[in-house]
Amino acid sequence: MLVMGDFNAAAWSNQVAGFADALDLVPPPFYPATWPVELGPLGLPIDNMFTRGAALIRTIGPTPEAFGSNHLGLLATVALF
């Protein structure tokens, strides 16, 4: 299973952490900053990606640009076992 999207909250927030714990989701190797775009790597990781089962996030990073949004997307490499 791969769960990803604009959660508008960091993975360590009570809501997202509770969601991930309840579904036994595996986090990425780190949480790239995605908002606000102007802060770059100093921003907050409000876009998240988690896996469960045979999928594992190997690499993850922000998109090179915002494509008109006020936050960056995520690019990841996911291995299937």
PyMOL Python script that loads the backbone (N, CA, C, O; Angstrom):
from pymol import cmd

cmd.read_pdbstr("""\
ATOM      1  N   MET A   1       0.843  -1.167   0.000  1.00  0.00           N
ATOM      2  CA  MET A   1       0.000   0.000   0.000  1.00  0.00           C
ATOM      3  C   MET A   1       0.889   1.230   0.000  1.00  0.00           C
ATOM      4  O   MET A   1       1.916   1.261   0.679  1.00  0.00           O
ATOM      5  N   LEU A   2       0.503   2.233  -0.751  1.00  0.00           N
ATOM      6  CA  LEU A   2       1.185   3.516  -0.807  1.00  0.00           C
ATOM      7  C   LEU A   2       0.146   4.590  -0.527  1.00  0.00           C
ATOM      8  O   LEU A   2      -0.851   4.699  -1.241  1.00  0.00           O
ATOM      9  N   VAL A   3       0.378   5.379   0.508  1.00  0.00           N
ATOM     10  CA  VAL A   3      -0.516   6.480   0.879  1.00  0.00           C
ATOM     11  C   VAL A   3       0.282   7.758   0.744  1.00  0.00           C
ATOM     12  O   VAL A   3       1.347   7.891   1.348  1.00  0.00           O
ATOM     13  N   MET A   4      -0.216   8.698  -0.039  1.00  0.00           N
ATOM     14  CA  MET A   4       0.509   9.959  -0.225  1.00  0.00           C
ATOM     15  C   MET A   4      -0.463  11.080  -0.505  1.00  0.00           C
ATOM     16  O   MET A   4      -1.562  10.858  -1.012  1.00  0.00           O
ATOM     17  N   GLY A   5      -0.048  12.281  -0.173  1.00  0.00           N
ATOM     18  CA  GLY A   5      -0.879  13.426  -0.487  1.00  0.00           C
ATOM     19  C   GLY A   5      -0.568  14.639   0.351  1.00  0.00           C
ATOM     20  O   GLY A   5       0.365  14.660   1.153  1.00  0.00           O
ATOM     21  N   ASP A   6      -1.388  15.650   0.133  1.00  0.00           N
ATOM     22  CA  ASP A   6      -1.292  16.922   0.844  1.00  0.00           C
ATOM     23  C   ASP A   6      -2.071  16.786   2.146  1.00  0.00           C
ATOM     24  O   ASP A   6      -3.290  16.957   2.162  1.00  0.00           O
ATOM     25  N   PHE A   7      -1.384  16.483   3.222  1.00  0.00           N
ATOM     26  CA  PHE A   7      -2.021  16.297   4.521  1.00  0.00           C
ATOM     27  C   PHE A   7      -2.210  17.622   5.257  1.00  0.00           C
ATOM     28  O   PHE A   7      -2.952  17.688   6.238  1.00  0.00           O
ATOM     29  N   ASN A   8      -1.534  18.689   4.783  1.00  0.00           N
ATOM     30  CA  ASN A   8      -1.558  19.996   5.438  1.00  0.00           C
ATOM     31  C   ASN A   8      -1.149  19.907   6.898  1.00  0.00           C
ATOM     32  O   ASN A   8      -1.588  20.715   7.717  1.00  0.00           O
ATOM     33  N   ALA A   9      -0.316  18.935   7.229  1.00  0.00           N
ATOM     34  CA  ALA A   9       0.212  18.762   8.581  1.00  0.00           C
ATOM     35  C   ALA A   9       1.473  17.920   8.493  1.00  0.00           C
ATOM     36  O   ALA A   9       1.605  17.064   7.618  1.00  0.00           O
ATOM     37  N   ALA A  10       2.391  18.170   9.403  1.00  0.00           N
ATOM     38  CA  ALA A  10       3.625  17.384   9.448  1.00  0.00           C
ATOM     39  C   ALA A  10       3.334  15.987   9.982  1.00  0.00           C
ATOM     40  O   ALA A  10       2.355  15.771  10.697  1.00  0.00           O
ATOM     41  N   ALA A  11       4.194  15.051   9.624  1.00  0.00           N
ATOM     42  CA  ALA A  11       3.993  13.654  10.024  1.00  0.00           C
ATOM     43  C   ALA A  11       4.022  13.475  11.537  1.00  0.00           C
ATOM     44  O   ALA A  11       3.453  12.511  12.048  1.00  0.00           O
ATOM     45  N   TRP A  12       4.663  14.369  12.257  1.00  0.00           N
ATOM     46  CA  TRP A  12       4.731  14.261  13.719  1.00  0.00           C
ATOM     47  C   TRP A  12       3.557  14.939  14.421  1.00  0.00           C
ATOM     48  O   TRP A  12       3.481  14.919  15.649  1.00  0.00           O
ATOM     49  N   SER A  13       2.636  15.542  13.658  1.00  0.00           N
ATOM     50  CA  SER A  13       1.438  16.123  14.284  1.00  0.00           C
ATOM     51  C   SER A  13       0.571  14.994  14.848  1.00  0.00           C
ATOM     52  O   SER A  13       0.636  13.861  14.369  1.00  0.00           O
ATOM     53  N   ASN A  14      -0.223  15.295  15.845  1.00  0.00           N
ATOM     54  CA  ASN A  14      -1.062  14.270  16.481  1.00  0.00           C
ATOM     55  C   ASN A  14      -1.963  13.560  15.475  1.00  0.00           C
ATOM     56  O   ASN A  14      -2.114  12.340  15.527  1.00  0.00           O
ATOM     57  N   GLN A  15      -2.557  14.318  14.567  1.00  0.00           N
ATOM     58  CA  GLN A  15      -3.499  13.735  13.614  1.00  0.00           C
ATOM     59  C   GLN A  15      -2.813  12.780  12.643  1.00  0.00           C
ATOM     60  O   GLN A  15      -3.278  11.657  12.447  1.00  0.00           O
ATOM     61  N   VAL A  16      -1.720  13.212  12.041  1.00  0.00           N
ATOM     62  CA  VAL A  16      -1.046  12.373  11.050  1.00  0.00           C
ATOM     63  C   VAL A  16      -0.340  11.199  11.732  1.00  0.00           C
ATOM     64  O   VAL A  16      -0.382  10.078  11.225  1.00  0.00           O
ATOM     65  N   ALA A  17       0.299  11.440  12.861  1.00  0.00           N
ATOM     66  CA  ALA A  17       0.968  10.351  13.584  1.00  0.00           C
ATOM     67  C   ALA A  17      -0.042   9.297  14.036  1.00  0.00           C
ATOM     68  O   ALA A  17       0.233   8.100  13.956  1.00  0.00           O
ATOM     69  N   GLY A  18      -1.206   9.737  14.508  1.00  0.00           N
ATOM     70  CA  GLY A  18      -2.251   8.797  14.906  1.00  0.00           C
ATOM     71  C   GLY A  18      -2.767   7.982  13.737  1.00  0.00           C
ATOM     72  O   GLY A  18      -2.988   6.777  13.857  1.00  0.00           O
ATOM     73  N   PHE A  19      -2.960   8.645  12.600  1.00  0.00           N
ATOM     74  CA  PHE A  19      -3.400   7.983  11.372  1.00  0.00           C
ATOM     75  C   PHE A  19      -2.389   6.914  10.955  1.00  0.00           C
ATOM     76  O   PHE A  19      -2.762   5.777  10.665  1.00  0.00           O
ATOM     77  N   ALA A  20      -1.090   7.290  10.927  1.00  0.00           N
ATOM     78  CA  ALA A  20      -0.039   6.362  10.514  1.00  0.00           C
ATOM     79  C   ALA A  20       0.070   5.192  11.490  1.00  0.00           C
ATOM     80  O   ALA A  20       0.244   4.047  11.073  1.00  0.00           O
ATOM     81  N   ASP A  21      -0.031   5.477  12.778  1.00  0.00           N
ATOM     82  CA  ASP A  21       0.041   4.401  13.778  1.00  0.00           C
ATOM     83  C   ASP A  21      -1.143   3.446  13.669  1.00  0.00           C
ATOM     84  O   ASP A  21      -0.977   2.229  13.742  1.00  0.00           O
ATOM     85  N   ALA A  22      -2.328   4.001  13.495  1.00  0.00           N
ATOM     86  CA  ALA A  22      -3.538   3.175  13.426  1.00  0.00           C
ATOM     87  C   ALA A  22      -3.513   2.225  12.229  1.00  0.00           C
ATOM     88  O   ALA A  22      -4.057   1.123  12.294  1.00  0.00           O
ATOM     89  N   LEU A  23      -2.879   2.656  11.139  1.00  0.00           N
ATOM     90  CA  LEU A  23      -2.821   1.827   9.936  1.00  0.00           C
ATOM     91  C   LEU A  23      -1.495   1.091   9.780  1.00  0.00           C
ATOM     92  O   LEU A  23      -1.264   0.438   8.762  1.00  0.00           O
ATOM     93  N   ASP A  24      -0.626   1.192  10.779  1.00  0.00           N
ATOM     94  CA  ASP A  24       0.672   0.532  10.760  1.00  0.00           C
ATOM     95  C   ASP A  24       1.480   0.921   9.523  1.00  0.00           C
ATOM     96  O   ASP A  24       2.064   0.066   8.858  1.00  0.00           O
ATOM     97  N   LEU A  25       1.506   2.223   9.220  1.00  0.00           N
ATOM     98  CA  LEU A  25       2.204   2.729   8.045  1.00  0.00           C
ATOM     99  C   LEU A  25       3.677   2.970   8.350  1.00  0.00           C
ATOM    100  O   LEU A  25       4.043   3.333   9.468  1.00  0.00           O
ATOM    101  N   VAL A  26       4.514   2.762   7.340  1.00  0.00           N
ATOM    102  CA  VAL A  26       5.954   2.965   7.456  1.00  0.00           C
ATOM    103  C   VAL A  26       6.294   4.337   6.873  1.00  0.00           C
ATOM    104  O   VAL A  26       5.902   4.641   5.746  1.00  0.00           O
ATOM    105  N   PRO A  27       7.020   5.168   7.625  1.00  0.00           N
ATOM    106  CA  PRO A  27       7.373   6.500   7.126  1.00  0.00           C
ATOM    107  C   PRO A  27       8.507   6.446   6.116  1.00  0.00           C
ATOM    108  O   PRO A  27       9.164   5.415   5.971  1.00  0.00           O
ATOM    109  N   PRO A  28       8.741   7.553   5.415  1.00  0.00           N
ATOM    110  CA  PRO A  28       9.878   7.632   4.492  1.00  0.00           C
ATOM    111  C   PRO A  28      11.180   7.772   5.279  1.00  0.00           C
ATOM    112  O   PRO A  28      11.150   7.945   6.497  1.00  0.00           O
ATOM    113  N   PRO A  29      12.333   7.697   4.586  1.00  0.00           N
ATOM    114  CA  PRO A  29      13.616   7.834   5.270  1.00  0.00           C
ATOM    115  C   PRO A  29      13.789   9.193   5.954  1.00  0.00           C
ATOM    116  O   PRO A  29      14.492   9.293   6.960  1.00  0.00           O
ATOM    117  N   PHE A  30      13.156  10.236   5.418  1.00  0.00           N
ATOM    118  CA  PHE A  30      13.127  11.555   6.042  1.00  0.00           C
ATOM    119  C   PHE A  30      11.936  12.319   5.475  1.00  0.00           C
ATOM    120  O   PHE A  30      11.286  11.861   4.534  1.00  0.00           O
ATOM    121  N   TYR A  31      11.656  13.473   6.047  1.00  0.00           N
ATOM    122  CA  TYR A  31      10.488  14.269   5.644  1.00  0.00           C
ATOM    123  C   TYR A  31      10.940  15.552   4.954  1.00  0.00           C
ATOM    124  O   TYR A  31      11.338  16.500   5.632  1.00  0.00           O
ATOM    125  N   PRO A  32      10.889  15.606   3.621  1.00  0.00           N
ATOM    126  CA  PRO A  32      11.319  16.811   2.919  1.00  0.00           C
ATOM    127  C   PRO A  32      10.333  17.964   3.116  1.00  0.00           C
ATOM    128  O   PRO A  32       9.118  17.765   3.132  1.00  0.00           O
ATOM    129  N   ALA A  33      10.874  19.158   3.264  1.00  0.00           N
ATOM    130  CA  ALA A  33      10.048  20.361   3.408  1.00  0.00           C
ATOM    131  C   ALA A  33       9.316  20.646   2.100  1.00  0.00           C
ATOM    132  O   ALA A  33       9.906  20.579   1.022  1.00  0.00           O
ATOM    133  N   THR A  34       8.033  20.964   2.203  1.00  0.00           N
ATOM    134  CA  THR A  34       7.243  21.263   0.999  1.00  0.00           C
ATOM    135  C   THR A  34       6.499  22.599   1.076  1.00  0.00           C
ATOM    136  O   THR A  34       5.987  23.073   0.062  1.00  0.00           O
ATOM    137  N   TRP A  35       6.430  23.222   2.274  1.00  0.00           N
ATOM    138  CA  TRP A  35       5.673  24.469   2.428  1.00  0.00           C
ATOM    139  C   TRP A  35       6.289  25.341   3.496  1.00  0.00           C
ATOM    140  O   TRP A  35       6.789  24.805   4.484  1.00  0.00           O
ATOM    141  N   PRO A  36       6.283  26.632   3.358  1.00  0.00           N
ATOM    142  CA  PRO A  36       6.012  27.386   2.138  1.00  0.00           C
ATOM    143  C   PRO A  36       7.188  27.309   1.169  1.00  0.00           C
ATOM    144  O   PRO A  36       8.335  27.144   1.584  1.00  0.00           O
ATOM    145  N   VAL A  37       6.902  27.426  -0.087  1.00  0.00           N
ATOM    146  CA  VAL A  37       7.903  27.293  -1.139  1.00  0.00           C
ATOM    147  C   VAL A  37       9.076  28.239  -0.898  1.00  0.00           C
ATOM    148  O   VAL A  37      10.229  27.873  -1.125  1.00  0.00           O
ATOM    149  N   GLU A  38       8.782  29.455  -0.437  1.00  0.00           N
ATOM    150  CA  GLU A  38       9.817  30.479  -0.265  1.00  0.00           C
ATOM    151  C   GLU A  38      10.894  30.078   0.748  1.00  0.00           C
ATOM    152  O   GLU A  38      12.013  30.589   0.687  1.00  0.00           O
ATOM    153  N   LEU A  39      10.576  29.181   1.671  1.00  0.00           N
ATOM    154  CA  LEU A  39      11.557  28.767   2.682  1.00  0.00           C
ATOM    155  C   LEU A  39      12.414  27.586   2.251  1.00  0.00           C
ATOM    156  O   LEU A  39      13.378  27.238   2.933  1.00  0.00           O
ATOM    157  N   GLY A  40      12.071  26.965   1.121  1.00  0.00           N
ATOM    158  CA  GLY A  40      12.866  25.839   0.630  1.00  0.00           C
ATOM    159  C   GLY A  40      13.032  24.765   1.689  1.00  0.00           C
ATOM    160  O   GLY A  40      12.045  24.344   2.294  1.00  0.00           O
ATOM    161  N   PRO A  41      14.257  24.311   1.930  1.00  0.00           N
ATOM    162  CA  PRO A  41      14.482  23.212   2.882  1.00  0.00           C
ATOM    163  C   PRO A  41      14.214  23.587   4.345  1.00  0.00           C
ATOM    164  O   PRO A  41      14.216  22.716   5.215  1.00  0.00           O
ATOM    165  N   LEU A  42      13.988  24.856   4.617  1.00  0.00           N
ATOM    166  CA  LEU A  42      13.676  25.279   5.986  1.00  0.00           C
ATOM    167  C   LEU A  42      12.173  25.261   6.269  1.00  0.00           C
ATOM    168  O   LEU A  42      11.747  25.568   7.382  1.00  0.00           O
ATOM    169  N   GLY A  43      11.378  24.905   5.273  1.00  0.00           N
ATOM    170  CA  GLY A  43       9.923  24.865   5.435  1.00  0.00           C
ATOM    171  C   GLY A  43       9.453  23.640   6.201  1.00  0.00           C
ATOM    172  O   GLY A  43      10.249  22.917   6.801  1.00  0.00           O
ATOM    173  N   LEU A  44       8.155  23.422   6.169  1.00  0.00           N
ATOM    174  CA  LEU A  44       7.530  22.291   6.865  1.00  0.00           C
ATOM    175  C   LEU A  44       7.143  21.182   5.887  1.00  0.00           C
ATOM    176  O   LEU A  44       6.781  21.474   4.747  1.00  0.00           O
ATOM    177  N   PRO A  45       7.209  19.936   6.300  1.00  0.00           N
ATOM    178  CA  PRO A  45       6.819  18.807   5.450  1.00  0.00           C
ATOM    179  C   PRO A  45       5.323  18.502   5.569  1.00  0.00           C
ATOM    180  O   PRO A  45       4.937  17.557   6.257  1.00  0.00           O
ATOM    181  N   ILE A  46       4.477  19.301   4.899  1.00  0.00           N
ATOM    182  CA  ILE A  46       3.024  19.097   5.014  1.00  0.00           C
ATOM    183  C   ILE A  46       2.474  18.120   3.986  1.00  0.00           C
ATOM    184  O   ILE A  46       1.311  17.724   4.063  1.00  0.00           O
ATOM    185  N   ASP A  47       3.297  17.733   3.032  1.00  0.00           N
ATOM    186  CA  ASP A  47       2.920  16.688   2.067  1.00  0.00           C
ATOM    187  C   ASP A  47       3.635  15.424   2.523  1.00  0.00           C
ATOM    188  O   ASP A  47       4.832  15.456   2.809  1.00  0.00           O
ATOM    189  N   ASN A  48       2.922  14.332   2.592  1.00  0.00           N
ATOM    190  CA  ASN A  48       3.483  13.127   3.199  1.00  0.00           C
ATOM    191  C   ASN A  48       3.286  11.899   2.333  1.00  0.00           C
ATOM    192  O   ASN A  48       2.421  11.861   1.458  1.00  0.00           O
ATOM    193  N   MET A  49       4.114  10.893   2.601  1.00  0.00           N
ATOM    194  CA  MET A  49       4.028   9.615   1.902  1.00  0.00           C
ATOM    195  C   MET A  49       4.375   8.515   2.907  1.00  0.00           C
ATOM    196  O   MET A  49       5.341   8.628   3.661  1.00  0.00           O
ATOM    197  N   PHE A  50       3.582   7.469   2.903  1.00  0.00           N
ATOM    198  CA  PHE A  50       3.792   6.326   3.781  1.00  0.00           C
ATOM    199  C   PHE A  50       3.548   5.046   2.983  1.00  0.00           C
ATOM    200  O   PHE A  50       2.881   5.073   1.949  1.00  0.00           O
ATOM    201  N   THR A  51       4.081   3.939   3.459  1.00  0.00           N
ATOM    202  CA  THR A  51       3.843   2.646   2.823  1.00  0.00           C
ATOM    203  C   THR A  51       3.455   1.617   3.875  1.00  0.00           C
ATOM    204  O   THR A  51       3.559   1.841   5.081  1.00  0.00           O
ATOM    205  N   ARG A  52       3.004   0.482   3.361  1.00  0.00           N
ATOM    206  CA  ARG A  52       2.739  -0.677   4.210  1.00  0.00           C
ATOM    207  C   ARG A  52       2.831  -1.919   3.327  1.00  0.00           C
ATOM    208  O   ARG A  52       2.576  -1.853   2.124  1.00  0.00           O
ATOM    209  N   GLY A  53       3.185  -3.015   3.911  1.00  0.00           N
ATOM    210  CA  GLY A  53       3.260  -4.261   3.147  1.00  0.00           C
ATOM    211  C   GLY A  53       4.521  -4.349   2.316  1.00  0.00           C
ATOM    212  O   GLY A  53       5.613  -4.070   2.811  1.00  0.00           O
ATOM    213  N   ALA A  54       4.383  -4.734   1.063  1.00  0.00           N
ATOM    214  CA  ALA A  54       5.526  -5.007   0.190  1.00  0.00           C
ATOM    215  C   ALA A  54       6.191  -3.762  -0.391  1.00  0.00           C
ATOM    216  O   ALA A  54       7.184  -3.888  -1.108  1.00  0.00           O
ATOM    217  N   ALA A  55       5.683  -2.579  -0.108  1.00  0.00           N
ATOM    218  CA  ALA A  55       6.258  -1.342  -0.639  1.00  0.00           C
ATOM    219  C   ALA A  55       7.098  -0.650   0.429  1.00  0.00           C
ATOM    220  O   ALA A  55       6.730  -0.622   1.604  1.00  0.00           O
ATOM    221  N   LEU A  56       8.240  -0.087   0.004  1.00  0.00           N
ATOM    222  CA  LEU A  56       9.115   0.645   0.917  1.00  0.00           C
ATOM    223  C   LEU A  56       9.695   1.848   0.181  1.00  0.00           C
ATOM    224  O   LEU A  56      10.231   1.709  -0.918  1.00  0.00           O
ATOM    225  N   ILE A  57       9.588   3.017   0.782  1.00  0.00           N
ATOM    226  CA  ILE A  57      10.134   4.237   0.184  1.00  0.00           C
ATOM    227  C   ILE A  57      11.649   4.212   0.344  1.00  0.00           C
ATOM    228  O   ILE A  57      12.161   4.176   1.463  1.00  0.00           O
ATOM    229  N   ARG A  58      12.358   4.230  -0.769  1.00  0.00           N
ATOM    230  CA  ARG A  58      13.818   4.212  -0.756  1.00  0.00           C
ATOM    231  C   ARG A  58      14.395   5.619  -0.735  1.00  0.00           C
ATOM    232  O   ARG A  58      15.298   5.909   0.051  1.00  0.00           O
ATOM    233  N   THR A  59      13.879   6.497  -1.595  1.00  0.00           N
ATOM    234  CA  THR A  59      14.321   7.894  -1.647  1.00  0.00           C
ATOM    235  C   THR A  59      13.091   8.775  -1.741  1.00  0.00           C
ATOM    236  O   THR A  59      12.055   8.363  -2.263  1.00  0.00           O
ATOM    237  N   ILE A  60      13.215   9.986  -1.232  1.00  0.00           N
ATOM    238  CA  ILE A  60      12.115  10.943  -1.309  1.00  0.00           C
ATOM    239  C   ILE A  60      12.698  12.347  -1.296  1.00  0.00           C
ATOM    240  O   ILE A  60      13.698  12.611  -0.628  1.00  0.00           O
ATOM    241  N   GLY A  61      12.066  13.241  -2.037  1.00  0.00           N
ATOM    242  CA  GLY A  61      12.507  14.627  -2.080  1.00  0.00           C
ATOM    243  C   GLY A  61      11.420  15.503  -2.651  1.00  0.00           C
ATOM    244  O   GLY A  61      10.439  14.999  -3.198  1.00  0.00           O
ATOM    245  N   PRO A  62      11.581  16.816  -2.532  1.00  0.00           N
ATOM    246  CA  PRO A  62      10.584  17.735  -3.075  1.00  0.00           C
ATOM    247  C   PRO A  62      10.719  17.875  -4.586  1.00  0.00           C
ATOM    248  O   PRO A  62      11.793  17.650  -5.143  1.00  0.00           O
ATOM    249  N   THR A  63       9.627  18.246  -5.243  1.00  0.00           N
ATOM    250  CA  THR A  63       9.686  18.540  -6.670  1.00  0.00           C
ATOM    251  C   THR A  63      10.563  19.775  -6.867  1.00  0.00           C
ATOM    252  O   THR A  63      10.694  20.584  -5.949  1.00  0.00           O
ATOM    253  N   PRO A  64      11.164  19.935  -8.047  1.00  0.00           N
ATOM    254  CA  PRO A  64      12.075  21.066  -8.263  1.00  0.00           C
ATOM    255  C   PRO A  64      11.383  22.422  -8.307  1.00  0.00           C
ATOM    256  O   PRO A  64      12.030  23.457  -8.143  1.00  0.00           O
ATOM    257  N   GLU A  65      10.073  22.420  -8.529  1.00  0.00           N
ATOM    258  CA  GLU A  65       9.317  23.674  -8.522  1.00  0.00           C
ATOM    259  C   GLU A  65       7.900  23.396  -8.041  1.00  0.00           C
ATOM    260  O   GLU A  65       7.483  22.245  -7.912  1.00  0.00           O
ATOM    261  N   ALA A  66       7.166  24.480  -7.778  1.00  0.00           N
ATOM    262  CA  ALA A  66       5.828  24.340  -7.196  1.00  0.00           C
ATOM    263  C   ALA A  66       4.724  24.191  -8.245  1.00  0.00           C
ATOM    264  O   ALA A  66       3.600  23.832  -7.893  1.00  0.00           O
ATOM    265  N   PHE A  67       5.009  24.453  -9.506  1.00  0.00           N
ATOM    266  CA  PHE A  67       4.029  24.318 -10.586  1.00  0.00           C
ATOM    267  C   PHE A  67       2.744  25.098 -10.293  1.00  0.00           C
ATOM    268  O   PHE A  67       1.645  24.609 -10.556  1.00  0.00           O
ATOM    269  N   GLY A  68       2.884  26.315  -9.747  1.00  0.00           N
ATOM    270  CA  GLY A  68       1.733  27.171  -9.488  1.00  0.00           C
ATOM    271  C   GLY A  68       1.109  26.996  -8.123  1.00  0.00           C
ATOM    272  O   GLY A  68       0.217  27.766  -7.767  1.00  0.00           O
ATOM    273  N   SER A  69       1.529  26.028  -7.349  1.00  0.00           N
ATOM    274  CA  SER A  69       0.984  25.788  -6.018  1.00  0.00           C
ATOM    275  C   SER A  69       1.749  26.615  -4.983  1.00  0.00           C
ATOM    276  O   SER A  69       2.792  27.194  -5.288  1.00  0.00           O
ATOM    277  N   ASN A  70       1.228  26.663  -3.769  1.00  0.00           N
ATOM    278  CA  ASN A  70       1.951  27.353  -2.701  1.00  0.00           C
ATOM    279  C   ASN A  70       2.838  26.393  -1.912  1.00  0.00           C
ATOM    280  O   ASN A  70       3.438  26.779  -0.910  1.00  0.00           O
ATOM    281  N   HIS A  71       2.920  25.148  -2.363  1.00  0.00           N
ATOM    282  CA  HIS A  71       3.855  24.201  -1.762  1.00  0.00           C
ATOM    283  C   HIS A  71       4.349  23.225  -2.817  1.00  0.00           C
ATOM    284  O   HIS A  71       3.757  23.087  -3.888  1.00  0.00           O
ATOM    285  N   LEU A  72       5.439  22.556  -2.493  1.00  0.00           N
ATOM    286  CA  LEU A  72       6.070  21.623  -3.416  1.00  0.00           C
ATOM    287  C   LEU A  72       5.430  20.242  -3.316  1.00  0.00           C
ATOM    288  O   LEU A  72       4.841  19.893  -2.293  1.00  0.00           O
ATOM    289  N   GLY A  73       5.547  19.476  -4.366  1.00  0.00           N
ATOM    290  CA  GLY A  73       5.091  18.091  -4.341  1.00  0.00           C
ATOM    291  C   GLY A  73       6.226  17.187  -3.890  1.00  0.00           C
ATOM    292  O   GLY A  73       7.275  17.662  -3.455  1.00  0.00           O
ATOM    293  N   LEU A  74       6.013  15.891  -3.996  1.00  0.00           N
ATOM    294  CA  LEU A  74       7.023  14.911  -3.606  1.00  0.00           C
ATOM    295  C   LEU A  74       7.370  13.995  -4.775  1.00  0.00           C
ATOM    296  O   LEU A  74       6.509  13.628  -5.575  1.00  0.00           O
ATOM    297  N   LEU A  75       8.636  13.639  -4.856  1.00  0.00           N
ATOM    298  CA  LEU A  75       9.121  12.641  -5.809  1.00  0.00           C
ATOM    299  C   LEU A  75       9.778  11.537  -4.987  1.00  0.00           C
ATOM    300  O   LEU A  75      10.578  11.823  -4.096  1.00  0.00           O
ATOM    301  N   ALA A  76       9.456  10.308  -5.269  1.00  0.00           N
ATOM    302  CA  ALA A  76      10.005   9.211  -4.475  1.00  0.00           C
ATOM    303  C   ALA A  76      10.310   7.996  -5.337  1.00  0.00           C
ATOM    304  O   ALA A  76       9.730   7.803  -6.406  1.00  0.00           O
ATOM    305  N   THR A  77      11.224   7.194  -4.851  1.00  0.00           N
ATOM    306  CA  THR A  77      11.492   5.887  -5.413  1.00  0.00           C
ATOM    307  C   THR A  77      10.958   4.873  -4.420  1.00  0.00           C
ATOM    308  O   THR A  77      11.330   4.885  -3.247  1.00  0.00           O
ATOM    309  N   VAL A  78      10.083   3.992  -4.894  1.00  0.00           N
ATOM    310  CA  VAL A  78       9.458   3.004  -4.025  1.00  0.00           C
ATOM    311  C   VAL A  78       9.853   1.615  -4.512  1.00  0.00           C
ATOM    312  O   VAL A  78       9.675   1.281  -5.684  1.00  0.00           O
ATOM    313  N   ALA A  79      10.389   0.814  -3.602  1.00  0.00           N
ATOM    314  CA  ALA A  79      10.767  -0.559  -3.925  1.00  0.00           C
ATOM    315  C   ALA A  79       9.626  -1.494  -3.527  1.00  0.00           C
ATOM    316  O   ALA A  79       8.966  -1.293  -2.508  1.00  0.00           O
ATOM    317  N   LEU A  80       9.409  -2.516  -4.348  1.00  0.00           N
ATOM    318  CA  LEU A  80       8.409  -3.523  -4.060  1.00  0.00           C
ATOM    319  C   LEU A  80       9.121  -4.841  -3.757  1.00  0.00           C
ATOM    320  O   LEU A  80       9.979  -5.283  -4.522  1.00  0.00           O
ATOM    321  N   PHE A  81       8.765  -5.450  -2.657  1.00  0.00           N
ATOM    322  CA  PHE A  81       9.410  -6.700  -2.238  1.00  0.00           C
ATOM    323  C   PHE A  81       8.458  -7.863  -2.348  1.00  0.00           C
ATOM    324  O   PHE A  81       8.829  -8.995  -2.037  1.00  0.00           O
TER     325      PHE A  81
END
""", "prot")
cmd.dss("prot")
cmd.show_as("cartoon", "prot")
cmd.util.cbc("prot")
cmd.orient("prot")
